[in-house]
Amino acid sequence: MLRSNSLVVPAPPQEPYLRVIPLGGCGEIGRNMTLIETNDDMVAVDCGLMFPDEEMYGVDIVINDFTYVRERREKFRAIFVTHGHEDHIGGIPYLLREFNVPVVGTPLTNALIKAKSRDHKMMGEAQFVTVQPGDRARYGAIEAEFVHINHSVAGACALAIRTPVGTIFHTGDFKFDQTPIDNKPADFAAIAKIGDEGVLCMLSDSTNAERPGHTLSERIVGEAFTNVFSKAKGRIVVASFASNVPRIQQVIDHAVTFDRKIAFLGRSLLNVVHFAKELGYLNVPGDRTIRIEEVDDHPPEKVVVMTTGSQGEPMSALTRMSVRDHAKFKIVPGDTVVISATPIPGNEKGVYKTINNLYRLGATVVHGTDGRSHVSGHASQEELLLMLNLVRPEFFVPVHGEYRMLVQHGKLATRTGVDPQNVFVVENGDVIEFTHEYGDKIGKTYGGHVLVDGSSVGDVGEAVLRDRRLLAADGFMMVVVTIDSEEARVIAGPDLISRGVFYVPDGDGVMDELRAHLVTLIEEVSVEGIKDTNTVKEHIRNGLAKAIHARYKRRPVIVPVVMEV
């Protein structure tokens, strides 16, 4: 058996086998990554990131644990990418730091990954293979067919991954939009054909598995935009996901229809507009766009600004606008702000804080369900059932969702005839193995979080987070003492520095009282103890902690600094 500390993955069988290992995206929103492994080859489907929750103090992003890949480095062949959203591509630059494998995706998907790779200064090393919907890419015994589906970014594809044991169908993120903005609905014929050929196992997007009915068409948003643009008397600001190319096209089209100039604000949005226009996914009339610096040169009723920040991210353009902290654009009374997105779970507080601040500045805000200014890019229950009926898999694994969503999606699968014993509701790191005789969960590998803090990857662990939580909850106190170890006496201090523990107004005697207590504590240390700095540190730490807790019921982090001369 291969052992990864306490985790056990049984040795593979001698016969042909196929393993499916989700490393992220199961039981959470983000970090989507799944490994497909055969006897001699292994590929990854997507490699995303997740943004930290409020308990991950100081952490920038969260990526996947690549331990399982490292252990099988010699058989790792390629990364197949379903689409260009951060939760599916954000971890690729970190994966490519360790593994020199080709990245296979559609044109816009690869363009967005290349932009991220440039940020990581990796362009000289990364290999990119560009495919179109309908194309196939083969690496060893594994072949992937890219199948066009609808989502909130151009170039999104499902994957039919053919192996010697059977076909894995991975839907990627999808919905069935009958009237998409680009007039290209999902390739139902290709999906049905793959289903007719026989699918061993399907992995499917579970984001909206709890939502009955159908997800509305993207064109519904166009109707809401028409209502906003026809009534707005001043400037219009539209905030959306940077990668939502159909939404960007709708804003551009409405700017043309209502004779407004359009400016784009936000680095990620400018990147997407550039690449999507270059690749033919966006139609942007050259005389319609202006630079953000030129907005004030035009009448308010002739301007629309598209920006990022629909999720209330602290440093995003819209959030900075809401507190008048953006150098290039200020919200003024009379502006209409359209937040064309719904909050990702966990982001609600930041989004509503931004909305409140925008109202304080005198703006009119259209958000959430108001006027249908946003529709989801993910399939609701009826579409999930349709996908199941088209593909008709023998086994089913719900992915891309919190655990309750996966459970609900599994129940939908059984309604379409999938044997309940063949529905695997998995968590990150679970290993599912298939042979010609069986399919079952057989073990578990690492599927935990790897935290990225600045340029450090994985250096911030639970111990560091625990210290940061303590500092955030109770603050810290530093005690500085200088001792003469030869004469066993204190020659300077104790000096006491406090941050985040007390609010001490002028004349308050709290700090003086604690200093006096420290003097008493140090005097209690024996002559031999004074000669040992570690003994002095422990005496200070324990004694001061007890004194503060006894009187103030607080437990700050206490850092004794004992210097010898």
ZAMARGU-4260 file (C-alpha; in steps of 0.2 Angstrom, whole numbers, plus 5000, padded with zeros to 4 digits):
<rodrens>
0) 5000/5000/5000 | 5005/5018/4997 | 5004/5027/5013 | 5003/5046/5015 | 5005/5048/5034
5) 4989/5042/5041 | 4980/5041/5024 | 4980/5024/5015 | 4977/5021/4996 | 4978/5002/4992
10) 4990/4997/4979 | 4982/4996/4962 | 4976/4979/4955 | 4986/4970/4941 | 4971/4971/4929
15) 4966/4987/4920 | 4959/4999/4932 | 4953/5017/4932 | 4953/5029/4947 | 4944/5045/4950
20) 4951/5056/4963 | 4943/5073/4967 | 4956/5084/4976 | 4945/5099/4978 | 4927/5106/4974
25) 4918/5092/4984 | 4910/5099/5000 | 4915/5117/4995 | 4913/5130/4982 | 4931/5132/4974
30) 4947/5122/4971 | 4939/5111/4958 | 4951/5098/4953 | 4949/5079/4948 | 4962/5066/4944
35) 4959/5053/4931 | 4971/5038/4933 | 4974/5022/4923 | 4988/5009/4925 | 5001/5019/4916
40) 4994/5037/4914 | 4985/5051/4924 | 4978/5067/4919 | 4970/5082/4929 | 4953/5090/4925
45) 4955/5108/4931 | 4965/5115/4945 | 4957/5129/4953 | 4958/5140/4969 | 4947/5145/4983
50) 4946/5162/4992 | 4950/5161/5011 | 4936/5162/5023 | 4935/5174/5038 | 4945/5162/5049
55) 4960/5161/5038 | 4968/5177/5044 | 4981/5184/5031 | 4979/5170/5019 | 4978/5176/5000
60) 4971/5161/4992 | 4968/5142/4995 | 4974/5129/4983 | 4975/5110/4982 | 4986/5098/4990
65) 4996/5090/4976 | 5003/5075/4986 | 4994/5062/4976 | 5001/5069/4960 | 5019/5070/4967
70) 5018/5051/4972 | 5014/5047/4953 | 5024/5060/4945 | 5030/5048/4931 | 5013/5045/4925
75) 5006/5063/4925 | 5002/5067/4907 | 4991/5083/4905 | 4979/5095/4912 | 4962/5096/4904
80) 4953/5112/4907 | 4934/5114/4906 | 4933/5133/4907 | 4942/5149/4912 | 4935/5153/4929
85) 4946/5156/4944 | 4939/5141/4954 | 4945/5130/4939 | 4961/5138/4933 | 4968/5148/4948
90) 4979/5134/4954 | 4987/5129/4938 | 5002/5141/4939 | 5006/5133/4956 | 5004/5115/4948
95) 5015/5120/4934 | 5029/5125/4946 | 5031/5107/4950 | 5025/5098/4934 | 5030/5101/4916
100) 5014/5095/4908 | 5003/5102/4894 | 4988/5113/4898 | 4974/5108/4886 | 4959/5120/4884
105) 4949/5131/4872 | 4956/5148/4865 | 4949/5160/4879 | 4952/5147/4893 | 4971/5146/4888
110) 4972/5164/4885 | 4966/5167/4903 | 4978/5154/4910 | 4993/5162/4900 | 4989/5179/4908
115) 4990/5171/4925 | 5006/5162/4921 | 5014/5178/4915 | 5009/5185/4932 | 5019/5171/4940
120) 5033/5173/4927 | 5031/5156/4920 | 5027/5159/4901 | 5044/5151/4896 | 5040/5135/4904
125) 5022/5132/4902 | 5015/5121/4887 | 4998/5126/4880 | 4988/5115/4868 | 4973/5124/4861
130) 4957/5114/4855 | 4940/5119/4849 | 4924/5111/4854 | 4922/5094/4846 | 4941/5091/4846
135) 4950/5077/4854 | 4966/5076/4864 | 4975/5060/4868 | 4989/5057/4881 | 4994/5039/4883
140) 4979/5028/4886 | 4968/5043/4890 | 4958/5053/4877 | 4947/5068/4880 | 4934/5075/4869
145) 4929/5093/4872 | 4910/5096/4870 | 4902/5113/4869 | 4891/5118/4884 | 4883/5134/4890
150) 4890/5143/4905 | 4894/5161/4910 | 4911/5161/4901 | 4915/5158/4883 | 4923/5142/4878
155) 4916/5131/4892 | 4916/5113/4888 | 4911/5096/4895 | 4924/5082/4894 | 4921/5064/4888
160) 4937/5055/4894 | 4939/5038/4886 | 4950/5025/4895 | 4953/5007/4893 | 4941/5003/4907
165) 4927/5015/4901 | 4922/5033/4898 | 4921/5046/4911 | 4909/5061/4907 | 4914/5077/4916
170) 4900/5090/4913 | 4911/5105/4920 | 4901/5120/4925 | 4885/5121/4914 | 4867/5125/4911
175) 4856/5122/4896 | 4852/5139/4889 | 4840/5138/4874 | 4843/5156/4869 | 4861/5160/4873
180) 4868/5177/4868 | 4880/5169/4855 | 4866/5159/4848 | 4876/5143/4851 | 4866/5131/4863
185) 4874/5116/4871 | 4879/5102/4859 | 4865/5090/4864 | 4868/5079/4849 | 4886/5076/4855
190) 4881/5073/4873 | 4867/5061/4867 | 4880/5051/4856 | 4892/5049/4870 | 4878/5043/4881
195) 4873/5030/4867 | 4891/5024/4867 | 4890/5020/4885 | 4897/5030/4900 | 4904/5021/4915
200) 4904/5036/4927 | 4898/5054/4926 | 4904/5069/4936 | 4892/5083/4936 | 4891/5101/4942
205) 4880/5102/4958 | 4880/5121/4962 | 4861/5123/4959 | 4856/5105/4964 | 4844/5112/4977
210) 4835/5124/4965 | 4820/5117/4957 | 4815/5121/4939 | 4826/5128/4925 | 4839/5141/4926
215) 4834/5157/4916 | 4842/5161/4900 | 4856/5174/4899 | 4844/5185/4888 | 4833/5188/4903
220) 4847/5199/4910 | 4846/5209/4893 | 4828/5213/4897 | 4833/5220/4915 | 4847/5230/4907
225) 4835/5238/4895 | 4824/5243/4909 | 4839/5251/4918 | 4847/5259/4903 | 4830/5267/4898
230) 4827/5275/4915 | 4844/5280/4921 | 4847/5299/4920 | 4865/5299/4925 | 4880/5287/4923
235) 4877/5268/4924 | 4890/5257/4933 | 4888/5238/4930 | 4898/5226/4941 | 4900/5208/4936
240) 4912/5194/4936 | 4927/5198/4925 | 4925/5182/4915 | 4907/5183/4911 | 4909/5186/4893
245) 4890/5185/4888 | 4886/5198/4902 | 4900/5210/4895 | 4893/5208/4877 | 4876/5213/4884
250) 4882/5228/4892 | 4891/5233/4876 | 4876/5230/4866 | 4865/5241/4877 | 4878/5255/4877
255) 4877/5255/4858 | 4858/5255/4858 | 4856/5269/4871 | 4870/5279/4864 | 4882/5278/4878
260) 4901/5277/4878 | 4908/5262/4888 | 4924/5261/4899 | 4931/5246/4908 | 4938/5246/4925
265) 4948/5233/4933 | 4964/5223/4927 | 4956/5206/4926 | 4941/5213/4916 | 4952/5223/4904
270) 4962/5206/4901 | 4946/5197/4898 | 4939/5210/4886 | 4956/5210/4877 | 4957/5192/4874
275) 4939/5189/4871 | 4939/5203/4858 | 4955/5196/4850 | 4948/5178/4849 | 4931/5184/4842
280) 4920/5181/4857 | 4916/5199/4859 | 4910/5212/4847 | 4916/5229/4853 | 4913/5244/4841
285) 4929/5254/4841 | 4921/5271/4842 | 4911/5265/4858 | 4924/5262/4870 | 4934/5276/4881
290) 4947/5275/4894 | 4941/5277/4912 | 4951/5293/4913 | 4940/5300/4899 | 4923/5297/4908
295) 4922/5315/4915 | 4924/5322/4897 | 4907/5315/4893 | 4889/5320/4899 | 4884/5308/4913
300) 4869/5301/4903 | 4881/5296/4889 | 4892/5285/4900 | 4892/5267/4906 | 4906/5260/4916
305) 4909/5241/4918 | 4919/5235/4933 | 4924/5221/4944 | 4919/5219/4963 | 4902/5211/4962
310) 4907/5200/4977 | 4912/5214/4989 | 4931/5209/4988 | 4940/5222/5000 | 4952/5228/4986
315) 4940/5227/4971 | 4936/5242/4961 | 4917/5243/4966 | 4921/5241/4985 | 4934/5255/4983
320) 4922/5266/4974 | 4909/5263/4988 | 4920/5271/5000 | 4927/5285/4988 | 4944/5277/4988
325) 4946/5274/4970 | 4959/5285/4961 | 4951/5285/4944 | 4932/5285/4947 | 4921/5292/4961
330) 4902/5288/4964 | 4891/5303/4964 | 4873/5306/4967 | 4863/5301/4952 | 4874/5286/4947
335) 4865/5270/4944 | 4875/5254/4950 | 4870/5237/4944 | 4877/5223/4953 | 4875/5209/4940
340) 4879/5194/4951 | 4873/5185/4967 | 4884/5183/4982 | 4895/5167/4983 | 4891/5159/4999
345) 4902/5167/5012 | 4903/5184/5003 | 4886/5190/5008 | 4892/5202/5022 | 4905/5210/5010
350) 4892/5213/4996 | 4879/5220/5007 | 4891/5232/5015 | 4896/5238/4998 | 4878/5241/4993
355) 4875/5251/5009 | 4890/5262/5006 | 4884/5265/4988 | 4867/5270/4994 | 4876/5282/5007
360) 4884/5290/4992 | 4868/5294/4984 | 4868/5280/4970 | 4853/5270/4965 | 4858/5251/4967
365) 4850/5237/4957 | 4856/5220/4964 | 4853/5202/4967 | 4835/5197/4962 | 4830/5216/4958
370) 4824/5216/4940 | 4833/5200/4936 | 4849/5209/4934 | 4858/5192/4936 | 4855/5174/4931
375) 4865/5159/4936 | 4877/5150/4925 | 4873/5134/4933 | 4860/5121/4929 | 4845/5119/4940
380) 4836/5102/4944 | 4827/5100/4928 | 4843/5103/4918 | 4853/5091/4929 | 4840/5078/4926
385) 4841/5081/4907 | 4860/5079/4908 | 4858/5063/4917 | 4845/5056/4905 | 4856/5061/4890
390) 4871/5053/4897 | 4864/5038/4906 | 4879/5034/4917 | 4882/5017/4926 | 4890/5027/4941
395) 4887/5044/4946 | 4898/5056/4956 | 4891/5074/4960 | 4905/5087/4961 | 4907/5106/4962
400) 4896/5110/4977 | 4894/5110/4996 | 4890/5093/5004 | 4871/5096/5005 | 4871/5100/4986
405) 4881/5084/4982 | 4868/5074/4992 | 4853/5082/4983 | 4861/5079/4966 | 4864/5061/4971
410) 4846/5059/4974 | 4842/5067/4957 | 4853/5053/4949 | 4843/5039/4957 | 4827/5047/4950
415) 4834/5044/4933 | 4838/5026/4936 | 4855/5026/4943 | 4857/5012/4956 | 4858/5020/4973
420) 4873/5009/4976 | 4882/5017/4961 | 4880/5035/4967 | 4896/5041/4976 | 4894/5056/4987
425) 4912/5060/4990 | 4923/5072/4999 | 4940/5079/4993 | 4953/5065/4993 | 4942/5050/4991
430) 4948/5038/4979 | 4935/5029/4968 | 4942/5014/4958 | 4934/5005/4943 | 4939/4989/4934
435) 4929/4979/4922 | 4921/4970/4937 | 4917/4983/4950 | 4917/5001/4955 | 4919/5007/4973
440) 4927/5019/4985 | 4944/5011/4990 | 4953/5024/5000 | 4958/5041/5004 | 4972/5053/5000
445) 4976/5071/5004 | 4962/5083/4999 | 4965/5097/5011 | 4969/5115/5010 | 4986/5122/5005
450) 4987/5140/5010 | 4995/5154/5000 | 5001/5169/5010 | 5011/5181/4999 | 5024/5171/4990
455) 5024/5157/5003 | 5015/5141/4998 | 5010/5129/5011 | 5020/5138/5025 | 5005/5144/5034
460) 4997/5129/5043 | 4985/5126/5057 | 4997/5131/5070 | 5000/5148/5062 | 4982/5151/5059
465) 4978/5147/5077 | 4991/5160/5083 | 4983/5173/5071 | 4966/5169/5078 | 4972/5171/5096
470) 4980/5188/5091 | 4964/5194/5083 | 4953/5188/5098 | 4964/5194/5112 | 4979/5204/5106
475) 4997/5202/5112 | 5008/5209/5125 | 5027/5209/5124 | 5038/5210/5140 | 5056/5215/5137
480) 5069/5212/5151 | 5088/5213/5151 | 5098/5203/5164 | 5116/5200/5169 | 5117/5181/5169
485) 5134/5181/5178 | 5128/5192/5193 | 5110/5185/5192 | 5101/5202/5192 | 5090/5212/5181
490) 5098/5228/5174 | 5084/5235/5163 | 5065/5233/5162 | 5053/5225/5163 | 5046/5235/5149
495) 5028/5231/5144 | 5021/5233/5126 | 5002/5230/5123 | 4993/5229/5107 | 4974/5224/5105
500) 4973/5220/5124 | 4968/5236/5133 | 4962/5253/5129 | 4972/5263/5141 | 4966/5281/5143
505) 4978/5294/5150 | 4981/5292/5169 | 4974/5274/5169 | 4985/5263/5180 | 4983/5246/5172
510) 5000/5246/5164 | 5009/5252/5179 | 5000/5239/5189 | 5005/5225/5178 | 5023/5232/5177
515) 5024/5231/5196 | 5017/5214/5196 | 5031/5209/5183 | 5044/5216/5195 | 5037/5205/5209
520) 5037/5190/5197 | 5055/5192/5192 | 5060/5194/5210 | 5053/5178/5215 | 5064/5169/5202
525) 5079/5160/5211 | 5097/5166/5208 | 5100/5150/5198 | 5084/5153/5188 | 5089/5171/5184
530) 5104/5164/5175 | 5093/5154/5163 | 5084/5165/5151 | 5071/5151/5147 | 5066/5150/5165
535) 5064/5168/5166 | 5053/5168/5150 | 5042/5154/5157 | 5040/5163/5174 | 5035/5179/5165
540) 5023/5171/5153 | 5014/5160/5166 | 5013/5173/5179 | 5007/5188/5168 | 4994/5177/5159
545) 4987/5172/5176 | 4986/5190/5182 | 4978/5196/5167 | 4965/5182/5166 | 4961/5183/5185
550) 4957/5202/5184 | 4951/5205/5166 | 4946/5187/5159 | 4957/5189/5144 | 4970/5178/5137
555) 4982/5188/5126 | 4997/5180/5117 | 5012/5185/5129 | 5029/5186/5121 | 5043/5187/5134
560) 5060/5194/5127 | 5074/5191/5139 | 5091/5198/5133 | 5108/5194/5141 | 5123/5205/5144
</rodrens>
